[in-house]
Amino acid sequence: MTDTIVLPPAGAATERDIDPSLDLVAEINRLRRERNAVILAHYYQDGEIQDLADFVGDSLDLSRKAAATDADVIVFCGVRFMGEVAKILSPTKTVLIPDADAGCSLEESCRPEAFRAFRERHPDHIAVTYINCSAEIKALSDVIVTSSNAEAILRQLPADRPILFAPDRHLGSYLARISGREMTLWPGSCIIHEQFSERELVKLKVRHPNALVAAHPECPEAVLLHADHVGSTRAILDYVLASDRTEFIIATEQHIIHQMTKAAPHKTFLPAPGADGGCSCSNCPFMALNTLEKIYLCLVNDAPAITVPEPLRLEALRPLERMLEMSRSVPMSGNAHAS
């Protein structure tokens, strides 16, 4: 796999060098003004990072923002593949990520050599690839999708062509069911959505009989069968805010609940349970690596920074641009904040 991370140089400031009395939010605001930086945060980030960000959204929203921003520096608070997407779409901009180790289990499950062989075994298939993958996998794909736009993009593909879908088998299976398309699935999954327990979800529904269940399609089918709504992170947010009901069980990474409670404080949002009924299994350990301290340091050190070799960038850009073009009808959402 190509190394797309430039680490801070030797002697760069570390968390040990930060004065405990420093007002981190004020310093981050000063640095982003001085550097003409924009801070993008995924809904799965901690609430204090969401509140700090210029824009909070899901993968499709953030891809569009990365492509459209006039900032000189993009600080991407999410995981590595998201920063890569920003750099692929905006090669002249500096793209920083707070923690170089913020990866993704789906990205790790799909390696370029194996995916290339997978494609070669199915030469007549269209390779539709979930955005949760590396730049190398994107370069081997025909079109990229997010959970927000996948169904709309599938409807635009030739009906007589079979489809390869990678790397999330649960999302792929869900899309095959709702679209009726023939799809060969890569056997990957998200470590967060995989852990939700059907048994414990049913128990929680019994205790909260008036609660509606909203689930992300990365969840296993057994969980989705109990959902009143299945959709992307943004679609789940829109669903619970538009509903006249006041109690919801949320089957996705639970930091999305921060936006829900801000927008609808009179409603109750319950994280879907894992196998033991009380674990914090819906906290993504990769997203959790990002902190205010690391955001401050990446602006001070100008690193960790994303770099994508130009030949690879151009190959990965093609399916991303196709995605953006084919998803123009998918509405924009997310929340903008003043710097």
N, C-alpha and C positions, 0 to 999 in steps of 0.2 A: 504494500500500500504506500502511496506517495505521502511523505510527511508534509502536511500543509500548515504546520504551526511553527512560528518563530518565537522562541522563548525569550524572556528578559535576559539581558546580558549579565555577565559576571559583575557583581557589585551593585546591581539594581536594588532599589528599595524593596523591602519585604514587610510582611505584617508586623514583625518585631520592631521595625523602625517607625511605626505609626504612633504618634503621641496619643495616649488614651483620652486626652482632653480635646482632641481635634473634633470639630463638627464635620463629620464625614459628608453629610448631605450638602452643607454649604460649600465644602471644598470641591465636591463633585460638580456642583452647579457652576462654580467658578471655572473649573477646568474645561467643562464642556462649552462654556461661552467663549473662553480664550481660544479653544481649538476648533470651534465650529463643529462640535460633535453632537450626534443624535444618539440617544439611548433607546434601544428597542428591547422589549421584554416579552417573553412568552407568558401565556396565562398560567403556566406551571411553575413560575418563579415565586419565591417568597413574597408575601404581601408588601413588605417595605421596599422591595425592588420594583414591584409593579407600580407603587405610588410614586417612585422616583422617575420612572421612565417617561420619555416623550410620547411613546406609543406602546400600547399593550395589545397583543392579538394572538391569533393562531398562526400556523405555518403559512397559509395562503396570504393572510393580511400582512404578515411581516415580510414575505417575499416581495409583495407589491411595494411596501414602504422602502425596502432596501433598493429596489430598482428606481424609485422615483425621488429619493431624497437628494437635496442639494447640499447636504452637509459634507464636510471634508473627511470626517471621521465617523464611523459607525461602531458603537459599542453594542455588541449583540449579547444580551443576557438570555441565554438558552443553552443549547448544546452545540458541539463542534460543527455538525453538518449544516446547522442554520447559519453559522458564520461563513462557511464555505459558499453557501448559496448567495449570501450578500456580496462576497468577493467576486464570484462568477458573474453576477449581474452588474456590479459596480467596480470594475478592475482598477480604476484610477483612485479609488478611495482607500483610506486606511481602515481596515476592519479589525477590531480588537474583541477578544473574548476574555471574560474575567478569569477563567480557570482553564488551562490547557487540557486538563483531564476530564472535562465535562463531555463525555461521549454519549453513546446511545446503544442499547442492547440490540435494537433492530439493525443498526449500522454494522455492529460487530458480527451479527449472524450471517452477513452476506458479503463474502470476500470476492474481489475482482476475478481471480483466476477461476474460482468455482462458478461464478455467475457467467463468465464468458463461455465456459463449457456448457452450462445450462442453456444458453442462447443457441449455441452451435447444435445442440441436440434437437432444437425446435426451430429450424430456419424459416418456417412459414408463419411463425407467430409474431404478433406485435408485442414488444416488450413495454409494458406499462409498469412503471416503478414508483413506489411510494417515496415521497421526498425524504423520509427518514433513512438515508443511505449516503454513502461517501460520494465524492466527486467522481471517482473512478467508475462507480456503478452507474451514476447518471450518464457518464460518457458512453456507456454501453447500452443505453436505453433509447427507446423511440419517443416516449413522452413521459414526463413526470406528473404525478398527481399528489394532491393532499386529500385528507378526508373530507374537506369542504367541497372540492371540485371534482372528485373522482367519478361520481355518477354522471355528471354533466359531460365530462370528457369521454367516458365510455359510450355515451349515446352518439357521439360524433365519429366514432371509429367505424371502419367498414364492417358491416354485419357478417360478411362471409370469411372474415379472418379470425382465427383463434388467438387467444391472448395469453401471454406469460405475465404473471403478477408477482412482484417481489417488493420487499422482503417479508411483509406481514401476512401470515396465512389466515388469520382471523378476519382482517379487513378484506382480504381477497375473497374469502368464502362468503362474507356478507355481500360484497359487490356482485359476485356471481349469482347469488340468490335473488337480489332485487333487480338485476339487469337481464337475467336469463342468458348471459354470455358464457361461452365455453372458455374456461380459464384453467391454466396449469399453474399451480401455486408453489412458490418458494416456501420452505418450512420454517420461517422465522416467526418470532412473536416478541411483544413488549413485556419486559419483566414486571411492569406495574399492572397492566390490564390482565395479564395471565393469572395474577394471584387472586382476583376476585372470586369469591366462593358462591356458587349457586345455592348451596344449603344455607349458608349464613345470610344470604340476601333474602331468601324466603322467610327466615326467622325474623329478620328486621321488618319485612313487609307486614308480617302478622302483628308485630308490636306497633306498627304505624300504618293502620289500614287505609288511611286517607292520603298517604304519600304516593306521589307519582315517581316512577323510576326513569331517569335519563341516563343513557349509557353511550359510551364511545364505541364505534365499530371495531376497535382493536380488542375488545373483550371477546372471550370465547362465546360460541353460539348459545351454550346453556344459560349464560347470563343475559344475553340479548333477548332470549325468548321471554324474559320477565319484564322487559323494558316497555314503558309507554312511549318513549321516544328514543330513537337511535340517531346519532349525528356527530359531527365534528365538535371540537371544544367550543367553538364559537356558536354553533347551532344549538348546543346544549344550553349555553348561556342565554341565547335569544329565546329558547323555548320556555325556560323557567321564569324569565322576566315577563313574557307575554301571557303566561297562564294566569287564570284567576284563582288557581289553587295556591295553598300557602305552605305545603310541606313536600319536600322532594328528597329522593335518595339519588346521589350522584355517583355514577360508576365511571369515573375517570380520575386522573391525578387531582388530589383534593385542593390544590392551591387555586383552582378556578373558583372555589367557593368564596375567595376573597372578593372577587368582582361581584359575585351574586349578592353577598351580604351588604356591600357598599350600595348597590343599586336597589335592593329590595330588603331593607333591614327588618321589615315586618314578617318576612318569610323564614322558614326553617329549612336548612340544607344539611342532610346527613350523608357523610361519606359511606359508600358501599363497603361492606366488610370483607376481610380476607378469611382464610380458612380457620383461624382461631377466634374469629368474631370480634377481636379487639385490637388487632395489630395496626400499625401505621403503614400498612403495605401500599397505600396509595400515595406515598411520598416518593417521588423519583429521586434516587440517590445522586444521579448525575446533575439534575437541575439544582439540587441542594448545595452543590459545590460552590455556586456563585454567591457572593456576599457583597455587602457595601464596601468592606475593606478591599476586596479584590477589584471591584469596579474602580475605586479610587486609584489603586496601584496600577492598573492597566493604563489609565490615562496618564499617570506620572511616568511610567516606564515605556510607554508606547508599545507594550507587549503584555501578554501573548498576542501575537498578530497572525492573521490568516494570510497565507500566500498560496496561490494556485498557479503552477506552471502554465504558460500561455497555451501550448498545444492542448493540454488537458482542459483548461478553462473553455476553450472554443468548442471542444467536443461535448462538454457538459452543458454549455450554454444552449446548444441547439434544442434539446428536449425541454429545458426550462422555459425557453422563449415560446416553444410550442404550447406548453402548459398555460402560460400567461395569456397567449392569444386565444386558446380554446376555452378559457374560463372567464372571458370578459363579461359574460352574463351573470356570473356568480357575484352577489352583492358584496361590497366592502363593509367591514365592521371594525371592531376594535375600539380602543379608548385612547384619545389623545390627551396629553397633559402638558401644561405649560412648564417650560424649563425653569 
